[in-house]
Amino acid sequence: MKMRKKMCMKMNVRERERERERERVGKDDEKWKGAREVVVEDCSGLMAVL
C-alpha cells in the first residue's frame, strides 16, 4: 500500500517537471495537457485501488 502511494507521489513530481518543461517550451500546449491528465488519472486509479 505504501509503495503505491510513493509511486503516486513520484508521478506527481514528474508532473511538476513536465509543467516546468511546458512553461519553458511554450508550445504543444494540448499535448502537454493530455500527458498531465493521463498522469493524474493513473494516480487516481492507484489511490482507488488502495
N, CA, C and O atoms as a Tripos MOL2 file, in Angstrom:
@<TRIPOS>MOLECULE
protein
  200   199    50     0     0
PROTEIN
NO_CHARGES

@<TRIPOS>ATOM
      1 N           0.8410   -1.2170    0.0000 N.3       1 MET1
      2 CA          0.0000    0.0000    0.0000 C.3       1 MET1
      3 C           0.8680    1.2570    0.0000 C.2       1 MET1
      4 O           0.6590    2.1740   -0.7940 O.2       1 MET1
      5 N           1.8460    1.2800    0.9060 N.am      2 LYS2
      6 CA          2.6830    2.4810    0.9930 C.3       2 LYS2
      7 C           3.4890    2.6740   -0.2880 C.2       2 LYS2
      8 O           3.6800    3.8040   -0.7400 O.2       2 LYS2
      9 N           3.9610    1.5710   -0.8750 N.am      3 MET3
     10 CA          4.7350    1.6930   -2.1200 C.3       3 MET3
     11 C           3.8890    2.3250   -3.2140 C.2       3 MET3
     12 O           4.3840    3.1440   -3.9890 O.2       3 MET3
     13 N           2.6110    1.9490   -3.2810 N.am      4 ARG4
     14 CA          1.7540    2.5210   -4.3110 C.3       4 ARG4
     15 C           1.5670    4.0100   -4.0800 C.2       4 ARG4
     16 O           1.5340    4.7880   -5.0340 O.2       4 ARG4
     17 N           1.4450    4.4110   -2.8330 N.am      5 LYS5
     18 CA          1.3260    5.8520   -2.5500 C.3       5 LYS5
     19 C           2.5940    6.5710   -2.9890 C.2       5 LYS5
     20 O           2.5250    7.6550   -3.5690 O.2       5 LYS5
     21 N           3.7510    5.9750   -2.7160 N.am      6 LYS6
     22 CA          5.0190    6.5920   -3.1280 C.3       6 LYS6
     23 C           5.0710    6.7120   -4.6430 C.2       6 LYS6
     24 O           5.5150    7.7310   -5.1710 O.2       6 LYS6
     25 N           4.6170    5.6690   -5.3500 N.am      7 MET7
     26 CA          4.5760    5.7310   -6.8120 C.3       7 MET7
     27 C           3.7290    6.9160   -7.2520 C.2       7 MET7
     28 O           4.0900    7.6440   -8.1760 O.2       7 MET7
     29 N           2.6020    7.0970   -6.5810 N.am      8 CYS8
     30 CA          1.7040    8.2010   -6.9110 C.3       8 CYS8
     31 C           2.4370    9.5270   -6.7020 C.2       8 CYS8
     32 O           2.3440   10.4260   -7.5370 O.2       8 CYS8
     33 N           3.1600    9.6490   -5.5980 N.am      9 MET9
     34 CA          3.8850   10.8890   -5.3230 C.3       9 MET9
     35 C           4.9730   11.1130   -6.3700 C.2       9 MET9
     36 O           5.1930   12.2420   -6.8090 O.2       9 MET9
     37 N           5.6550   10.0360   -6.7700 N.am     10 LYS10
     38 CA          6.6810   10.1660   -7.8100 C.3      10 LYS10
     39 C           6.0550   10.6760   -9.0980 C.2      10 LYS10
     40 O           6.6300   11.5240   -9.7810 O.2      10 LYS10
     41 N           4.8730   10.1560   -9.4310 N.am     11 MET11
     42 CA          4.1740   10.6180  -10.6300 C.3      11 MET11
     43 C           3.8970   12.1110  -10.5280 C.2      11 MET11
     44 O           4.0430   12.8430  -11.5070 O.2      11 MET11
     45 N           3.4950   12.5660   -9.3320 N.am     12 ASN12
     46 CA          3.2110   13.9900   -9.1530 C.3      12 ASN12
     47 C           4.4780   14.8190   -9.3550 C.2      12 ASN12
     48 O           4.4170   15.9160   -9.9110 O.2      12 ASN12
     49 N           5.6120   14.3080   -8.9140 N.am     13 VAL13
     50 CA          6.8810   15.0210   -9.1180 C.3      13 VAL13
     51 C           7.1610   15.1320  -10.6080 C.2      13 VAL13
     52 O           7.5510   16.1930  -11.0950 O.2      13 VAL13
     53 N           6.9600   14.0210  -11.3410 N.am     14 ARG14
     54 CA          7.1740   14.0450  -12.7910 C.3      14 ARG14
     55 C           6.2270   15.0310  -13.4350 C.2      14 ARG14
     56 O           6.5910   15.7380  -14.3750 O.2      14 ARG14
     57 N           5.0060   15.0740  -12.9220 N.am     15 GLU15
     58 CA          4.0050   16.0100  -13.4620 C.3      15 GLU15
     59 C           4.5070   17.4430  -13.3190 C.2      15 GLU15
     60 O           4.3860   18.2350  -14.2550 O.2      15 GLU15
     61 N           5.0670   17.7860  -12.1610 N.am     16 ARG16
     62 CA          5.5950   19.1380  -11.9480 C.3      16 ARG16
     63 C           6.7610   19.4100  -12.8990 C.2      16 ARG16
     64 O           6.8800   20.5080  -13.4450 O.2      16 ARG16
     65 N           7.6190   18.4080  -13.0950 N.am     17 GLU17
     66 CA          8.7360   18.5740  -14.0360 C.3      17 GLU17
     67 C           8.2010   18.8550  -15.4310 C.2      17 GLU17
     68 O           8.7330   19.7060  -16.1430 O.2      17 GLU17
     69 N           7.1440   18.1390  -15.8250 N.am     18 ARG18
     70 CA          6.5450   18.3620  -17.1430 C.3      18 ARG18
     71 C           5.9840   19.7750  -17.2260 C.2      18 ARG18
     72 O           6.1010   20.4320  -18.2610 O.2      18 ARG18
     73 N           5.3720   20.2450  -16.1370 N.am     19 GLU19
     74 CA          4.8240   21.6140  -16.1320 C.3      19 GLU19
     75 C           5.9440   22.6150  -16.4160 C.2      19 GLU19
     76 O           5.7760   23.5330  -17.2190 O.2      19 GLU19
     77 N           7.0850   22.4320  -15.7530 N.am     20 ARG20
     78 CA          8.2140   23.3410  -15.9560 C.3      20 ARG20
     79 C           8.6840   23.2720  -17.4080 C.2      20 ARG20
     80 O           8.9440   24.3010  -18.0320 O.2      20 ARG20
     81 N           8.7920   22.0600  -17.9390 N.am     21 GLU21
     82 CA          9.2100   21.9000  -19.3440 C.3      21 GLU21
     83 C           8.2320   22.6210  -20.2530 C.2      21 GLU21
     84 O           8.6310   23.3170  -21.1870 O.2      21 GLU21
     85 N           6.9410   22.4480  -19.9730 N.am     22 ARG22
     86 CA          5.9090   23.0360  -20.8200 C.3      22 ARG22
     87 C           6.0150   24.5590  -20.7840 C.2      22 ARG22
     88 O           5.8820   25.2160  -21.8160 O.2      22 ARG22
     89 N           6.2540   25.1180  -19.6000 N.am     23 GLU23
     90 CA          6.4010   26.5740  -19.4860 C.3      23 GLU23
     91 C           7.6240   27.0410  -20.2780 C.2      23 GLU23
     92 O           7.5970   28.0900  -20.9210 O.2      23 GLU23
     93 N           8.6950   26.2460  -20.2200 N.am     24 ARG24
     94 CA          9.9250   26.6100  -20.9170 C.3      24 ARG24
     95 C           9.6980   26.5680  -22.4270 C.2      24 ARG24
     96 O          10.1170   27.4730  -23.1490 O.2      24 ARG24
     97 N           9.0380   25.5220  -22.8970 N.am     25 VAL25
     98 CA          8.8330   25.3580  -24.3470 C.3      25 VAL25
     99 C           7.7730   26.3360  -24.8370 C.2      25 VAL25
    100 O           7.9950   27.0630  -25.8060 O.2      25 VAL25
    101 N           6.6130   26.3550  -24.1650 N.am     26 GLY26
    102 CA          5.5680   27.3180  -24.5140 C.3      26 GLY26
    103 C           4.7250   26.9200  -25.7110 C.2      26 GLY26
    104 O           3.8260   27.6660  -26.1000 O.2      26 GLY26
    105 N           4.9950   25.7400  -26.3160 N.am     27 LYS27
    106 CA          4.1760   25.2820  -27.4450 C.3      27 LYS27
    107 C           3.7380   23.8390  -27.2030 C.2      27 LYS27
    108 O           4.1340   23.2250  -26.2130 O.2      27 LYS27
    109 N           2.9120   23.2940  -28.1180 N.am     28 ASP28
    110 CA          2.3630   21.9430  -27.9360 C.3      28 ASP28
    111 C           1.5840   21.8740  -26.6280 C.2      28 ASP28
    112 O           1.6630   20.8820  -25.9040 O.2      28 ASP28
    113 N           0.8360   22.9230  -26.3290 N.am     29 ASP29
    114 CA          0.1380   23.0170  -25.0480 C.3      29 ASP29
    115 C          -0.8380   21.8630  -24.8670 C.2      29 ASP29
    116 O          -0.8970   21.2640  -23.7920 O.2      29 ASP29
    117 N          -1.6030   21.5450  -25.9070 N.am     30 GLU30
    118 CA         -2.6020   20.4810  -25.7950 C.3      30 GLU30
    119 C          -1.9390   19.1360  -25.5130 C.2      30 GLU30
    120 O          -2.4440   18.3430  -24.7190 O.2      30 GLU30
    121 N          -0.8100   18.8850  -26.1640 N.am     31 LYS31
    122 CA         -0.1050   17.6130  -25.9630 C.3      31 LYS31
    123 C           0.3170   17.4740  -24.4970 C.2      31 LYS31
    124 O           0.1380   16.4190  -23.8900 O.2      31 LYS31
    125 N           0.8760   18.5420  -23.9400 N.am     32 TRP32
    126 CA          1.3040   18.5090  -22.5390 C.3      32 TRP32
    127 C           0.1100   18.3030  -21.6180 C.2      32 TRP32
    128 O           0.1790   17.5160  -20.6740 O.2      32 TRP32
    129 N          -0.9970   19.0140  -21.8940 N.am     33 LYS33
    130 CA         -2.2030   18.8620  -21.0690 C.3      33 LYS33
    131 C          -2.6530   17.4110  -21.0630 C.2      33 LYS33
    132 O          -2.9880   16.8610  -20.0140 O.2      33 LYS33
    133 N          -2.6590   16.7900  -22.2490 N.am     34 GLY34
    134 CA         -3.0710   15.3920  -22.3530 C.3      34 GLY34
    135 C          -2.1870   14.4960  -21.4980 C.2      34 GLY34
    136 O          -2.6840   13.6260  -20.7820 O.2      34 GLY34
    137 N          -0.8780   14.7080  -21.5710 N.am     35 ALA35
    138 CA          0.0530   13.8910  -20.7960 C.3      35 ALA35
    139 C          -0.2140   14.0670  -19.3020 C.2      35 ALA35
    140 O          -0.1960   13.0970  -18.5440 O.2      35 ALA35
    141 N          -0.4630   15.3110  -18.8840 N.am     36 ARG36
    142 CA         -0.7090   15.5740  -17.4710 C.3      36 ARG36
    143 C          -1.9940   14.8860  -17.0100 C.2      36 ARG36
    144 O          -2.0340   14.3080  -15.9240 O.2      36 ARG36
    145 N          -3.0390   14.9470  -17.8300 N.am     37 GLU37
    146 CA         -4.3100   14.3230  -17.4650 C.3      37 GLU37
    147 C          -4.1360   12.8210  -17.2770 C.2      37 GLU37
    148 O          -4.6960   12.2370  -16.3500 O.2      37 GLU37
    149 N          -3.3600   12.2000  -18.1570 N.am     38 VAL38
    150 CA         -3.1370   10.7550  -18.0500 C.3      38 VAL38
    151 C          -2.4440   10.4400  -16.7280 C.2      38 VAL38
    152 O          -2.8150    9.4830  -16.0480 O.2      38 VAL38
    153 N          -1.4380   11.2370  -16.3560 N.am     39 VAL39
    154 CA         -0.7170   11.0070  -15.1020 C.3      39 VAL39
    155 C          -1.6790   11.1100  -13.9280 C.2      39 VAL39
    156 O          -1.6480   10.2730  -13.0250 O.2      39 VAL39
    157 N          -2.5320   12.1270  -13.9330 N.am     40 VAL40
    158 CA         -3.4810   12.3140  -12.8360 C.3      40 VAL40
    159 C          -4.4360   11.1280  -12.7640 C.2      40 VAL40
    160 O          -4.7610   10.6500  -11.6770 O.2      40 VAL40
    161 N          -4.8870   10.6550  -13.9300 N.am     41 GLU41
    162 CA         -5.7860    9.5000  -13.9620 C.3      41 GLU41
    163 C          -5.0970    8.2780  -13.3660 C.2      41 GLU41
    164 O          -5.6990    7.5530  -12.5750 O.2      41 GLU41
    165 N          -3.8380    8.0430  -13.7400 N.am     42 ASP42
    166 CA         -3.0950    6.9000  -13.2110 C.3      42 ASP42
    167 C          -2.9910    7.0040  -11.6930 C.2      42 ASP42
    168 O          -3.1890    6.0200  -10.9800 O.2      42 ASP42
    169 N          -2.6810    8.1930  -11.2100 N.am     43 CYS43
    170 CA         -2.5380    8.4220   -9.7760 C.3      43 CYS43
    171 C          -3.8660    8.1570   -9.0690 C.2      43 CYS43
    172 O          -3.8910    7.4900   -8.0350 O.2      43 CYS43
    173 N          -4.9570    8.6680   -9.6110 N.am     44 SER44
    174 CA         -6.2740    8.4560   -9.0130 C.3      44 SER44
    175 C          -6.6160    6.9740   -9.0130 C.2      44 SER44
    176 O          -7.1930    6.4630   -8.0520 O.2      44 SER44
    177 N          -6.2580    6.2830  -10.0940 N.am     45 GLY45
    178 CA         -6.5140    4.8470  -10.1790 C.3      45 GLY45
    179 C          -5.7830    4.1000   -9.0760 C.2      45 GLY45
    180 O          -6.3440    3.1960   -8.4570 O.2      45 GLY45
    181 N          -4.5270    4.4760   -8.8260 N.am     46 LEU46
    182 CA         -3.7590    3.8250   -7.7680 C.3      46 LEU46
    183 C          -4.4090    4.0800   -6.4110 C.2      46 LEU46
    184 O          -4.5330    3.1610   -5.6000 O.2      46 LEU46
    185 N          -4.8200    5.3120   -6.1610 N.am     47 MET47
    186 CA         -5.4580    5.6380   -4.8930 C.3      47 MET47
    187 C          -6.7720    4.8740   -4.7560 C.2      47 MET47
    188 O          -7.1170    4.4280   -3.6620 O.2      47 MET47
    189 N          -7.5060    4.7200   -5.8590 N.am     48 ALA48
    190 CA         -8.7730    3.9880   -5.8200 C.3      48 ALA48
    191 C          -8.5140    2.5190   -5.4860 C.2      48 ALA48
    192 O          -9.2890    1.8990   -4.7580 O.2      48 ALA48
    193 N          -7.4190    1.9650   -6.0200 N.am     49 VAL49
    194 CA         -7.0720    0.5700   -5.7400 C.3      49 VAL49
    195 C          -6.7810    0.4100   -4.2470 C.2      49 VAL49
    196 O          -7.1410   -0.6030   -3.6480 O.2      49 VAL49
    197 N          -6.1360    1.4010   -3.6530 N.am     50 LEU50
    198 CA         -5.8470    1.3490   -2.2200 C.3      50 LEU50
    199 C          -7.1560    1.3270   -1.4580 C.2      50 LEU50
    200 O          -7.1540    1.2830   -0.2280 O.2      50 LEU50
@<TRIPOS>BOND
     1     1     2 1
     2     2     3 1
     3     3     4 2
     4     3     5 am
     5     5     6 1
     6     6     7 1
     7     7     8 2
     8     7     9 am
     9     9    10 1
    10    10    11 1
    11    11    12 2
    12    11    13 am
    13    13    14 1
    14    14    15 1
    15    15    16 2
    16    15    17 am
    17    17    18 1
    18    18    19 1
    19    19    20 2
    20    19    21 am
    21    21    22 1
    22    22    23 1
    23    23    24 2
    24    23    25 am
    25    25    26 1
    26    26    27 1
    27    27    28 2
    28    27    29 am
    29    29    30 1
    30    30    31 1
    31    31    32 2
    32    31    33 am
    33    33    34 1
    34    34    35 1
    35    35    36 2
    36    35    37 am
    37    37    38 1
    38    38    39 1
    39    39    40 2
    40    39    41 am
    41    41    42 1
    42    42    43 1
    43    43    44 2
    44    43    45 am
    45    45    46 1
    46    46    47 1
    47    47    48 2
    48    47    49 am
    49    49    50 1
    50    50    51 1
    51    51    52 2
    52    51    53 am
    53    53    54 1
    54    54    55 1
    55    55    56 2
    56    55    57 am
    57    57    58 1
    58    58    59 1
    59    59    60 2
    60    59    61 am
    61    61    62 1
    62    62    63 1
    63    63    64 2
    64    63    65 am
    65    65    66 1
    66    66    67 1
    67    67    68 2
    68    67    69 am
    69    69    70 1
    70    70    71 1
    71    71    72 2
    72    71    73 am
    73    73    74 1
    74    74    75 1
    75    75    76 2
    76    75    77 am
    77    77    78 1
    78    78    79 1
    79    79    80 2
    80    79    81 am
    81    81    82 1
    82    82    83 1
    83    83    84 2
    84    83    85 am
    85    85    86 1
    86    86    87 1
    87    87    88 2
    88    87    89 am
    89    89    90 1
    90    90    91 1
    91    91    92 2
    92    91    93 am
    93    93    94 1
    94    94    95 1
    95    95    96 2
    96    95    97 am
    97    97    98 1
    98    98    99 1
    99    99   100 2
   100    99   101 am
   101   101   102 1
   102   102   103 1
   103   103   104 2
   104   103   105 am
   105   105   106 1
   106   106   107 1
   107   107   108 2
   108   107   109 am
   109   109   110 1
   110   110   111 1
   111   111   112 2
   112   111   113 am
   113   113   114 1
   114   114   115 1
   115   115   116 2
   116   115   117 am
   117   117   118 1
   118   118   119 1
   119   119   120 2
   120   119   121 am
   121   121   122 1
   122   122   123 1
   123   123   124 2
   124   123   125 am
   125   125   126 1
   126   126   127 1
   127   127   128 2
   128   127   129 am
   129   129   130 1
   130   130   131 1
   131   131   132 2
   132   131   133 am
   133   133   134 1
   134   134   135 1
   135   135   136 2
   136   135   137 am
   137   137   138 1
   138   138   139 1
   139   139   140 2
   140   139   141 am
   141   141   142 1
   142   142   143 1
   143   143   144 2
   144   143   145 am
   145   145   146 1
   146   146   147 1
   147   147   148 2
   148   147   149 am
   149   149   150 1
   150   150   151 1
   151   151   152 2
   152   151   153 am
   153   153   154 1
   154   154   155 1
   155   155   156 2
   156   155   157 am
   157   157   158 1
   158   158   159 1
   159   159   160 2
   160   159   161 am
   161   161   162 1
   162   162   163 1
   163   163   164 2
   164   163   165 am
   165   165   166 1
   166   166   167 1
   167   167   168 2
   168   167   169 am
   169   169   170 1
   170   170   171 1
   171   171   172 2
   172   171   173 am
   173   173   174 1
   174   174   175 1
   175   175   176 2
   176   175   177 am
   177   177   178 1
   178   178   179 1
   179   179   180 2
   180   179   181 am
   181   181   182 1
   182   182   183 1
   183   183   184 2
   184   183   185 am
   185   185   186 1
   186   186   187 1
   187   187   188 2
   188   187   189 am
   189   189   190 1
   190   190   191 1
   191   191   192 2
   192   191   193 am
   193   193   194 1
   194   194   195 1
   195   195   196 2
   196   195   197 am
   197   197   198 1
   198   198   199 1
   199   199   200 2
@<TRIPOS>SUBSTRUCTURE
     1 MET1         2 RESIDUE 1 A MET
     2 LYS2         6 RESIDUE 1 A LYS
     3 MET3        10 RESIDUE 1 A MET
     4 ARG4        14 RESIDUE 1 A ARG
     5 LYS5        18 RESIDUE 1 A LYS
     6 LYS6        22 RESIDUE 1 A LYS
     7 MET7        26 RESIDUE 1 A MET
     8 CYS8        30 RESIDUE 1 A CYS
     9 MET9        34 RESIDUE 1 A MET
    10 LYS10       38 RESIDUE 1 A LYS
    11 MET11       42 RESIDUE 1 A MET
    12 ASN12       46 RESIDUE 1 A ASN
    13 VAL13       50 RESIDUE 1 A VAL
    14 ARG14       54 RESIDUE 1 A ARG
    15 GLU15       58 RESIDUE 1 A GLU
    16 ARG16       62 RESIDUE 1 A ARG
    17 GLU17       66 RESIDUE 1 A GLU
    18 ARG18       70 RESIDUE 1 A ARG
    19 GLU19       74 RESIDUE 1 A GLU
    20 ARG20       78 RESIDUE 1 A ARG
    21 GLU21       82 RESIDUE 1 A GLU
    22 ARG22       86 RESIDUE 1 A ARG
    23 GLU23       90 RESIDUE 1 A GLU
    24 ARG24       94 RESIDUE 1 A ARG
    25 VAL25       98 RESIDUE 1 A VAL
    26 GLY26      102 RESIDUE 1 A GLY
    27 LYS27      106 RESIDUE 1 A LYS
    28 ASP28      110 RESIDUE 1 A ASP
    29 ASP29      114 RESIDUE 1 A ASP
    30 GLU30      118 RESIDUE 1 A GLU
    31 LYS31      122 RESIDUE 1 A LYS
    32 TRP32      126 RESIDUE 1 A TRP
    33 LYS33      130 RESIDUE 1 A LYS
    34 GLY34      134 RESIDUE 1 A GLY
    35 ALA35      138 RESIDUE 1 A ALA
    36 ARG36      142 RESIDUE 1 A ARG
    37 GLU37      146 RESIDUE 1 A GLU
    38 VAL38      150 RESIDUE 1 A VAL
    39 VAL39      154 RESIDUE 1 A VAL
    40 VAL40      158 RESIDUE 1 A VAL
    41 GLU41      162 RESIDUE 1 A GLU
    42 ASP42      166 RESIDUE 1 A ASP
    43 CYS43      170 RESIDUE 1 A CYS
    44 SER44      174 RESIDUE 1 A SER
    45 GLY45      178 RESIDUE 1 A GLY
    46 LEU46      182 RESIDUE 1 A LEU
    47 MET47      186 RESIDUE 1 A MET
    48 ALA48      190 RESIDUE 1 A ALA
    49 VAL49      194 RESIDUE 1 A VAL
    50 LEU50      198 RESIDUE 1 A LEU
